[in-house]
Amino acid sequence: MLKSIVKVVITGNKIANTRRFSYGNEFFDLKEKVVPFEKLSNMISIIQMKKDAAFSGDIMGLAYDYLIGATLWDFVKYDQIIRTLKNKQNEFMELYLTLGEIDMAIAIASFRESLPLYCTPAFSEEHVLQMKQIYHPLIDESVCNTINLDNSCIITGSNASGKSTYIKAVTVNVILAQSIHTCMAKEMILPYAKVIT
């Protein structure tokens, strides 16, 4: 788990590095969240390097491992790290959640970039579903359809005519509209709804 903590701190530092990227001070608050954990990250890295050196089979690494084992240095440092983490648990979770939100935003932006057509949905209090040029995201060169639904409906047609694909396109878009605010359509208006299939 300590390796994961180091990775979170390193990732936060990389994103907050305004000299490396050209987004100015967009992530200044992220830098403030990373700073309290930089010393902790260095302590964890030192312990990990010493363990890796001992496992490498190098004579110096083994001798160093015995020396550290005799003084219990790594246990003392480990205890310090755990106490520090307990005292800064809320601050670490804030950092972790901020990085998660950035990661999620990048994933959604990449998904949107891959789509030939998308929109952000509009939510309505009325029980009306309006979709213009909706399509299924997993079908290449799919046919766009429009739906205006304010009541129940029955979808009929011959075998292999696209009924299931049409229904799946509607449900996938309703789910994505409410989760990542992205629809594969030109326009979409819907109420907040639970999809049951």
Summary of the structure (lengths in Angstrom):
residues: 197
radius of gyration: 26.2
end to end distance: 39.1
largest distance: 79.0
contacts: 492
relative contact order: 0.11
helix: 58%
strand: 10%
